[in-house]
Each structure stands twice: as C-alpha cells, then as structure tokens.
Amino acid sequence: MTVSTPSSNLGCHVFGVAALATGLITLAWRGADHGYQLRYLVYAGAAAQIVGGAMVQVRRLAKTGASVLGAAYLVFALLCVPQIVAAPRIYNSWGDFFEQFSLVTGAAIVHARWSSAWSRETLRRMGRILLGICAASFALEQAIYLGATTNLVPKWIPPSQIFWAVTTTLLFALAAVALLANRMALPAARLLTAMVVSFGLLVWMPLVISDPHNHANWSETAETFAIAGAAWILADLLGEH
C-alpha cells in the first residue's frame, strides 16, 4: 500500500501551532498549576508539545511530530485515570480524560495519514468513532456542569447565556451521533470544528485579553484551539476524495 499525500493539512497546522503554544505557556508559568512531583513530567510534556508541534508543520517531519504529540497527550490522558478511579462519580476527571484523548486522536490521525499501514476507510472509521466518543463526553460534561458552561458564554451574545449553553450542548451531542453513526459525518466534523473555534475566539481569547496574567485563561485558549485542530484534522480526512 502506498502513502497518499493528504489533500489538506490546514487542520494539522492549527493542531500543531496550538500544541506548540500550549508547551510555551506551560514553560512560561513553570508548571505553576502542578505539584512538585509532577513538575518534571509537565516540563517533559511541554517540551514534547513544542517539538512535536513544530515538527508537524514540516511535511517530511509530520509523521514523527505526530508520534511525539500523541505520546505526550496519551500520558496526559492517563494521568487523569487515578482521579477517575478515586472518584468515578465526579465527571470532571472523565471530561479531562476525553479532552486529552481527543488530542491523542488528532495526533494519531496525522500519523496514520502519512503511514502505509492503514487504509483510508479504516482510518476514517476509527477517527469518526474515537472523536465521536469525545464529542459525546463534551456534551455530557456541559450538561452536567451547565451552570459553569452558562457563565462562560459572553453576556453580549443574544439571545441569552443559557440559550447558547444548551444549544452548544445539543450540538455536541448531535455531532457525536453523526460521527458514530456515519450519517452526515463530514458536515458534522466541519461544524464541530467551527463551534470549537468559536469557543476559542468568543470565550477564551476575550478572557486572555481581560486578564492576561491568568495562566488558566492562556492554557484553556490553547487547548481549545488544539481540540478544534483535532476536529479539523478529522474533517480534512473525511473531505478527501
């Protein structure tokens, strides 16, 4: 089986830039949100994000860069498991896991697109299923923490904060169904990408501007665009002829 050149790499570039930015943000704050025992692991992860994010911008290095990012995000996802086991009824830890796992999926798709080991049909199916599960988690997390979701919606966007909190929750759920059932999967992936990008532009970037000294605002912004990049990578894959 020969390796075919992806028809679009825009999602990969967005994903890589967001990963690189996340690593730089982590180093800039020196792992401030993590305990001493995890700090060196956080630094290693940040370095992997910077190196991997830079490598996926270069065609001949994209496969290796995706492997580096996938390994880093898999470690981050696995770090959520102890919290899930300790308190399985608290969905926040589950949500954190699937946020990181969506990034693992994005990196895995990039790696596989440049590999001869996977057929395009198999890759599309696995990408749909894995990101569909993550989208279902996003919907469930927003529904469980609807109050917090509502507070994040800018007040100036009509008609109301609760309207958009509920609407985006339903849209996540519909995207999950479309991807898992392979019904209108391509428009679902594209709309999912657009929605997550809008979160970054309308929710997190204004928070960064209003409070630039808050590490969480920066890290959430970068992670949001990384998740958007992962969805974009799937949309690029599904859109190939």
C-alpha positions, 0 to 999 in steps of 0.5 A: 500500500502506498502513502497518499499525500493528504489533500489538506493539512490546514487542520494539522497546522492549527493542531500543531501551532496550538500544541506548540503554544500550549508547551510555551505557556506551560514553560512560561508559568513553570508548571505553576498549576502542578505539584512538585512531583509532577513538575518534571513530567509537565516540563517533559510534556511541554517540551514534547508539545513544542517539538512535536508541534513544530515538527508537524508543520514540516511535511517530511517531519509530520509523521514523527511530530505526530508520534511525539504529540500523541505520546505526550497527550496519551500520558496526559490522558492517563494521568487523569485515570487515578482521579477517575478511579478515586472518584468515578462519580465526579465527571470532571476527571472523565471530561479531562480524560476525553479532552486529552484523548481527543488530542491523542486522536488528532495526533494519531490521525496525522500519523496514520495519514502519512503511514502505509499501514492503514487504509483510508476507510479504516482510518476514517472509521476509527477517527469518526468513532474515537472523536465521536466518543469525545464529542459525546463526553463534551456534551455530557460534561456541559450538561452536567456542569451547565451552570459553569458552561452558562457563565462562560458564554459572553453576556453580549451574545443574544439571545441569552447565556443559557440559550447558547449553553444548551444549544452548544450542548445539543450540538455536541451531542448531535455531532457525536451521533453523526460521527458514530453513526456515519450519517452526515459525518463530514458536515458534522466534523466541519461544524464541530470544528467551527463551534470549537473555534468559536469557543476559542475566539468568543470565550477564551481569547476575550478572557486572555485579553481581560486578564492576561496574567491568568495562566488558566485563561492562556492554557484553556485558549490553547487547548481549545484551539488544539481540540478544534485542530483535532476536529479539523484534522478529522474533517480534512480526512473525511473531505478527501476524495 
